[in-house]
Amino acid sequence: MRTLHELDLSDSTVALRCDFNVPLNVDGEITDDLRIVAALPTIRALRESGSRVVILAHLGRPEGVPVAELTLAPVARRLSELLGVPVEFSAGPRTDPGVIGNLTSGQVALLENVRFDPRETSKDSAARLELAHTWAHWADAYVSDGFGVVHRKQASVTELASLVPNAAGLLVARESEVFDQLLAGAERPYTVILGGSKVGDKLGVIESLLPKVDNLLIGGGMAYTFLLSMGLEIGDSISQPGFVDATHGFLMQAQDLGVNLRLPVDFVVADKFAPDAITAIVDRDSIPAGHMGLDIGPRTRELYAEIIGDSATIVWNGPMGVFEMEAFSGGTLAMASAMADSRGFTVIGGGDSAAAVRILEVDHNKFDHISTGGGAGLEFLEGKKLPGLTVLEGNK
């Protein structure tokens, strides 16, 4: 794909796709501006080139209709603070000739939530193309810098890029470089940590990575489906019995490949899903009836941390437990801390893992890369072709 610096941006109006899908509190205030901060290098580079920068972005899932709570107005205000310059905000997601036409060299505008228009996420490619044309008539070039959406076919991601000269922004280029390295050239020993609640969401990643890694460490809710495949009782712990055969197959495949696939040896269990639950630490073969596992236990944390410390490349996607509750945050904190202390190349795979680093107050500067796209990163690791990247390979 072409890089940002290969575009001729002299006297250009650039449509810049960013991922500003940031969390908001009940008062509509941004609680984590990581994705906005991640876009700043590309925005600054475009401003320095003299471009007129018009940003397309989304927030939440408004289902094609304007939703007041999902306006990008708070993002415009925060972006203006971070850039130190005014950011014009358009009340419309498609086009606002008054805003765009009045921009001068180096100025920045943000259009309203592109998902307020149903054509943005339509399954009908003709509808998406129709919307893209409304942007293409004023855009001299397109820059893709929203890694969190490159796995989606959406008007502002795929169709617009096909209509005007395009390039990857600095963030998308860096994300692609990192994930390419993880797929093809990771330094060994190579360790992947997978957590989260549903093993079904990670089947493709496990299948893709098993032949490439030395260690695969499993935690979170997905661990209990693996335990079921071993014939163990899991009490009331979350599981997906429909994937028992698949998880058993991974255990056998790992053994054949010589991969160290590790499951938790102990858990923090509780009598209910609540912050004030009565908790206990039990071995994995001793989860009592009526109790649920909500975190990996202390012995598992130590075992996993030791493997992480001996690794040259470490990738983590998915928390080890219900980290939002203090009683069940220890396992997730242990993984983050072990990675932060590691001398290896460390990658946080976005989504809940990135949120956990912030919530648990682990210094994000101690990680080599924190991805801005959980779903996109997973599909990249599965070896899938991501449409938002593929379209950048057919440059005009």
Long-range contacts (C-beta under 8 A, 24 or more apart in sequence): 1-167, 1-168, 1-173, 1-176, 1-389, 1-392, 1-393, 1-395, 2-166, 2-167, 2-168, 2-392, 2-395, 3-167, 3-168, 3-173, 4-42, 4-45, 4-46, 4-143, 4-167, 4-168, 4-169, 4-170, 4-173, 5-45, 6-167, 7-141, 7-143, 7-165, 7-167, 8-141, 8-165, 9-46, 9-49, 9-50, 9-51, 9-140, 9-141, 10-49, 10-50, 11-50, 11-105, 12-49, 12-50, 12-51, 12-52, 12-140, 12-141, 13-51, 13-52, 13-54, 13-100, 13-103, 13-138, 13-139, 13-140, 13-141, 14-46, 14-51, 14-52, 14-53, 14-54, 14-139, 14-140, 14-141, 14-142, 14-143, 15-54, 15-56, 15-135, 15-136, 15-139, 15-141, 15-142, 15-143, 15-156, 15-160, 15-164, 16-42, 16-43, 16-46, 16-53, 16-54, 16-55, 16-56, 16-142, 16-143, 16-145, 16-169, 17-55, 17-56, 17-57, 17-142, 17-143, 17-144, 17-145, 17-146, 17-149, 17-156, 17-157, 17-160, 18-55, 18-56, 18-57, 18-145, 18-146, 19-57, 19-58, 19-145, 19-146, 19-147, 19-148, 19-149, 19-372, 19-373, 20-55, 20-57, 20-58, 20-59, 20-72, 20-75, 21-57, 21-58, 21-59, 21-60, 21-148, 22-59, 22-75, 23-355, 24-59, 24-69, 24-74, 28-69, 28-74, 29-74, 30-74, 30-75, 30-78, 32-355, 32-358, 33-78, 33-82, 34-354, 34-358, 34-370, 34-372, 35-148, 35-372, 36-75, 36-78, 36-79, 36-82, 37-82, 38-171, 38-372, 39-145, 39-169, 39-171, 40-82, 40-83, 41-170, 41-171, 42-143, 42-145, 42-169, 42-170, 42-171, 43-79, 43-83, 43-108, 44-83, 45-170, 46-143, 47-83, 47-106, 47-107, 47-108, 48-106, 50-105, 50-106, 51-105, 51-106, 51-141, 52-100, 52-103, 52-104, 52-105, 52-106, 52-107, 52-109, 53-103, 53-106, 53-107, 53-108, 53-109, 54-100, 54-103, 54-108, 54-109, 54-110, 54-111, 54-138, 54-139, 55-79, 55-108, 55-109, 55-110, 55-111, 56-93, 56-111, 56-114, 56-135, 56-156, 56-160, 57-110, 57-111, 57-113, 57-114, 57-146, 58-113, 58-114, 58-115, 58-120, 58-149, 58-156, 59-113, 59-115, 60-113, 60-115, 61-115, 62-113, 62-115, 62-116, 63-115, 63-118, 64-115, 64-116, 64-117, 64-118, 64-119, 64-120, 64-121, 65-116, 65-118, 66-112, 66-113, 66-116, 67-113, 67-116, 70-113, 70-115, 70-116, 71-112, 71-113, 72-110, 72-111, 72-112, 72-113, 75-110, 76-110, 79-108, 79-110, 83-108, 93-117, 93-120, 94-131, 94-134, 94-135, 95-134, 95-135, 95-137, 95-138, 97-138, 100-138, 114-154, 114-155, 114-156, 117-155, 119-155, 120-154, 120-155, 120-156, 121-152, 121-154, 121-155, 122-155, 125-153, 125-159, 127-155, 128-153, 128-154, 128-155, 128-158, 128-159, 129-155, 129-159, 131-155, 131-156, 131-159, 132-156, 132-159, 132-160, 132-162, 132-163, 133-163, 135-160, 136-160, 136-163, 136-164, 139-163, 139-164, 140-164, 140-165, 141-165, 141-166, 141-167, 142-166, 142-167, 143-167, 143-168, 143-169, 144-168, 144-169, 144-172, 144-388, 144-389, 144-392, 145-169, 145-170, 145-171, 145-172, 146-172, 146-388, 147-171, 147-172, 147-175, 147-371, 147-372, 147-373, 147-376, 147-377, 148-350, 148-372, 148-373, 148-374, 148-375, 148-376, 149-373, 149-376, 149-388, 150-373, 150-376, 150-386, 150-387, 150-388, 150-389, 151-373, 151-375, 151-376, 151-379, 151-380, 151-384, 151-386, 151-387, 151-388, 152-387, 152-388, 153-387, 157-387, 157-388, 157-391, 158-387, 158-388, 158-391, 161-388, 161-391, 161-392, 162-391, 162-394, 164-396, 165-395, 165-396, 166-391, 166-392, 166-395, 166-396, 167-392, 167-395, 168-389, 168-392, 171-372, 172-389, 174-369, 175-369, 175-371, 175-372, 175-373, 175-376, 175-377, 176-380, 176-389, 178-347, 178-369, 178-371, 179-371, 179-377, 179-380, 179-381, 182-313, 182-315, 182-347, 182-381, 183-208, 183-212, 183-380, 183-381, 183-383, 186-212, 186-312, 186-313, 186-345, 187-312, 187-313, 187-344, 187-345, 188-214, 188-312, 188-313, 189-214, 189-215, 189-310, 189-311, 189-312, 189-313, 190-214, 190-215, 190-311, 190-312, 190-313, 191-215, 191-216, 191-217, 191-307, 191-308, 191-311, 191-313, 191-314, 191-315, 191-344, 192-216, 192-217, 192-314, 192-315, 192-316, 192-317, 193-217, 193-219, 193-304, 193-308, 193-314, 193-315, 193-316, 193-317, 193-318, 193-335, 194-218, 194-219, 194-220, 194-222, 194-317, 194-318, 195-219, 195-220, 195-221, 195-222, 195-223, 195-316, 195-317, 195-318, 195-319, 195-320, 195-321, 195-332, 195-335, 195-353, 196-220, 196-221, 196-222, 196-317, 196-318, 196-319, 196-352, 197-221, 197-222, 197-238, 198-222, 198-240, 199-225, 199-226, 199-240, 199-243, 199-246, 199-247, 200-240, 200-242, 200-243, 201-378, 202-317, 202-318, 202-378, 203-243, 203-246, 204-378, 204-379, 204-382, 204-384, 205-317, 205-378, 205-381, 205-382, 206-250, 207-250, 207-382, 208-381, 208-382, 208-383, 209-381, 210-250, 210-253, 210-254, 210-257, 210-259, 210-261, 211-257, 213-259, 214-259, 214-260, 214-311, 215-259, 215-260, 215-261, 215-262, 215-307, 215-311, 216-254, 216-259, 216-260, 216-261, 216-262, 217-262, 217-304, 217-307, 217-308, 218-261, 218-262, 218-263, 218-264, 219-264, 219-296, 219-300, 219-304, 219-318, 219-319, 219-320, 219-321, 219-331, 219-335, 220-318, 220-319, 220-320, 220-321, 222-318, 223-263, 223-264, 223-293, 223-296, 224-293, 226-250, 226-251, 226-263, 227-263, 227-284, 230-263, 232-284, 232-285, 232-287, 233-285, 233-287, 233-289, 234-287, 234-293, 235-269, 235-287, 235-288, 235-289, 235-290, 235-291, 235-292, 235-293, 236-289, 236-290, 236-291, 236-292, 237-269, 237-287, 237-292, 237-293, 238-292, 260-307, 262-303, 262-304, 262-307, 264-296, 264-297, 264-300, 265-297, 265-299, 265-300, 265-303, 266-296, 266-297, 266-298, 266-299, 266-300, 267-293, 267-294, 267-295, 267-296, 267-297, 267-300, 268-293, 268-294, 268-295, 268-296, 268-297, 268-321, 268-327, 268-328, 268-330, 268-331, 269-293, 269-294, 270-294, 270-327, 270-328, 273-322, 274-325, 275-325, 275-326, 275-327, 277-327, 279-327, 294-321, 294-322, 294-325, 294-327, 294-328, 295-320, 295-321, 295-322, 295-327, 295-328, 295-329, 295-330, 295-331, 295-332, 296-320, 296-321, 296-331, 296-334, 297-331, 298-330, 300-331, 301-330, 301-331, 301-334, 301-335, 304-334, 304-335, 304-338, 305-334, 305-335, 305-337, 305-338, 308-335, 308-338, 308-339, 308-342, 308-344, 309-338, 309-341, 309-342, 311-342, 311-344, 312-344, 312-345, 313-344, 313-345, 313-347, 314-339, 314-342, 314-344, 314-345, 314-346, 314-347, 315-347, 315-349, 315-381, 316-346, 316-347, 316-348, 316-349, 316-353, 317-348, 317-349, 317-350, 317-351, 317-353, 317-374, 317-377, 317-378, 317-381, 318-349, 318-351, 318-352, 318-353, 319-352, 319-353, 319-356, 323-352, 323-356, 323-359, 323-360, 324-359, 329-360, 332-356, 332-360, 333-360, 333-362, 336-360, 336-362, 337-362, 339-366, 339-367, 340-366, 340-367, 341-366, 347-371, 349-374, 349-377, 349-378, 349-381, 350-374, 350-375, 350-376, 350-377, 351-375, 351-377
